[in-house]
């Protein structure tokens, strides 16, 4: 395999990591399989991703509203109306420039290599959970959920 297809494969896998790591609270998901094993190795991974700011429209609206209120303080009659509109446009413009469209989000993940009771090695990448830190030698339960999701928990 040449270097270019390998780099494309690595990029595709890295883009899919957040989908593998999802673990939502308060949601029932059918369990397809449960197996048990022992953690052979743990590797902490940090990944950055650009995420679109979902509140940007409200920020621009707020800037327009504030600018309109300030502009409304000047002039009288139709001059006040013009000042209000110009203030709203200026406020929206300032809010738009000061509000980035994307935010950088840091993901903290763990890559676990697990030797199952059946003798298979499985690699799982999941969100780091400070309440469930895995170490080599830990006995774990691997829960395979519908939709291709997997969750690894310690067995006590």
C-alpha positions as CSV (number, residue, x, y, z in Angstrom):
1,X,0.0,0.0,0.0
2,X,1.5,3.3,-1.0
3,X,1.7,6.3,1.3
4,X,-1.2,8.3,-0.1
5,X,-3.9,5.6,0.3
6,X,-2.6,4.8,3.8
7,X,-2.8,8.5,4.8
8,X,-6.3,8.7,3.4
9,X,-7.3,5.6,5.4
10,X,-5.8,7.1,8.6
11,X,-7.6,10.4,8.0
12,X,-10.9,8.5,7.4
13,X,-10.5,6.5,10.6
14,X,-9.6,9.6,12.6
15,X,-12.7,11.4,11.4
16,X,-14.9,8.5,12.5
17,X,-13.4,8.4,16.0
18,X,-16.1,10.6,17.7
19,X,-18.8,8.3,16.2
20,X,-17.2,5.3,17.8
21,X,-16.7,7.1,21.2
22,X,-20.3,8.3,21.6
23,X,-22.0,7.2,24.9
24,X,-25.2,9.0,25.6
25,X,-26.8,9.3,29.0
26,X,-30.5,8.5,29.7
27,X,-30.9,6.5,26.5
28,X,-31.9,2.9,26.1
29,X,-30.0,1.1,23.3
30,X,-30.4,-2.6,22.4
31,X,-27.4,-4.7,23.4
32,X,-26.3,-7.1,20.6
33,X,-23.5,-8.9,22.5
34,X,-21.6,-8.9,25.8
35,X,-18.2,-10.4,26.2
36,X,-15.5,-10.3,28.9
37,X,-11.7,-9.9,28.7
38,X,-8.6,-8.4,30.1
39,X,-7.1,-5.1,29.1
40,X,-3.6,-5.6,27.5
41,X,-2.8,-1.9,26.9
42,X,-4.3,1.6,27.3
43,X,-3.3,4.6,25.3
44,X,-4.7,8.1,26.0
45,X,-5.5,10.1,22.8
46,X,-6.4,13.8,22.5
47,X,-8.1,14.9,19.3
48,X,-9.2,18.4,18.2
49,X,-12.2,19.1,16.1
50,X,-13.9,22.2,14.7
51,X,-17.5,22.4,15.7
52,X,-20.0,24.9,14.3
53,X,-21.3,27.5,16.8
54,X,-25.0,26.8,17.1
55,X,-25.6,30.0,19.0
56,X,-24.1,32.4,16.5
57,X,-27.4,33.5,15.0
58,X,-28.6,34.5,18.5
59,X,-25.4,36.4,19.1
60,X,-25.8,38.4,15.9
61,X,-29.5,39.0,16.7
62,X,-28.5,40.3,20.1
63,X,-25.9,42.6,18.6
64,X,-28.5,44.0,16.2
65,X,-31.0,44.5,19.0
66,X,-28.4,46.3,21.2
67,X,-27.2,48.4,18.2
68,X,-30.8,49.3,17.4
69,X,-31.5,50.4,21.0
70,X,-28.4,52.6,21.0
71,X,-29.2,54.1,17.6
72,X,-32.7,54.9,18.7
73,X,-31.2,57.3,21.3
74,X,-30.1,59.7,18.6
75,X,-32.1,62.1,16.4
76,X,-35.8,62.6,16.1
77,X,-38.5,61.7,13.6
78,X,-37.2,60.0,10.5
79,X,-33.6,60.7,11.6
80,X,-34.2,58.6,14.6
81,X,-35.5,55.7,12.4
82,X,-32.4,55.9,10.2
83,X,-30.2,56.0,13.3
84,X,-32.0,52.9,14.7
85,X,-31.6,51.0,11.5
86,X,-27.9,52.0,11.1
87,X,-27.3,51.1,14.8
88,X,-28.9,47.7,14.3
89,X,-26.8,47.0,11.2
90,X,-23.7,48.1,12.9
91,X,-24.5,46.0,16.0
92,X,-25.2,42.9,13.9
93,X,-21.9,43.5,11.9
94,X,-19.8,43.8,15.1
95,X,-21.4,40.7,16.6
96,X,-20.9,38.8,13.4
97,X,-17.2,39.7,13.3
98,X,-16.6,39.0,17.0
99,X,-18.5,35.7,17.1
100,X,-16.5,32.9,15.4
101,X,-18.5,30.5,13.3
102,X,-16.6,27.5,14.6
103,X,-15.2,26.5,18.0
104,X,-12.3,24.2,18.6
105,X,-13.4,21.2,20.8
106,X,-10.9,18.9,22.5
107,X,-11.8,15.2,22.8
108,X,-10.0,13.0,25.4
109,X,-10.2,9.4,24.3
110,X,-8.8,6.1,25.3
111,X,-7.6,3.3,23.0
112,X,-8.0,-0.1,24.7
113,X,-6.5,-3.3,23.4
114,X,-8.4,-6.2,25.0
115,X,-7.8,-9.9,25.0
116,X,-11.3,-11.5,25.2
117,X,-12.1,-14.8,26.9
118,X,-12.5,-16.3,23.5
119,X,-8.8,-15.4,22.7
120,X,-9.5,-12.6,20.3
121,X,-7.9,-9.2,20.5
122,X,-10.2,-6.2,20.2
123,X,-9.4,-2.6,20.0
124,X,-11.9,-0.1,21.3
125,X,-11.6,3.7,21.2
126,X,-14.0,5.5,23.6
127,X,-14.4,8.7,25.5
128,X,-12.2,9.1,28.6
129,X,-14.3,8.7,31.7
130,X,-12.5,9.9,34.9
131,X,-14.8,7.7,36.9
132,X,-13.8,4.6,34.9
133,X,-10.1,4.7,34.2
134,X,-8.7,1.6,32.6
135,X,-5.3,0.1,33.2
136,X,-3.5,-2.9,31.8
137,X,-4.6,-6.1,33.6
138,X,-8.1,-4.8,34.4
139,X,-11.0,-7.3,33.9
140,X,-13.5,-5.6,31.6
141,X,-16.9,-6.2,30.0
142,X,-17.3,-5.3,26.3
143,X,-20.9,-4.3,25.5
144,X,-21.7,-4.2,21.8
145,X,-24.6,-1.9,21.1
146,X,-26.8,-1.6,18.0
147,X,-25.5,0.8,15.4
148,X,-21.9,-0.4,15.8
149,X,-21.3,1.3,19.1
150,X,-19.2,-0.4,21.8
151,X,-18.7,0.4,25.4
152,X,-16.0,-1.0,27.7
153,X,-16.6,-1.1,31.5
154,X,-14.6,-2.5,34.4
155,X,-15.8,-5.7,36.0
156,X,-15.8,-5.4,39.8
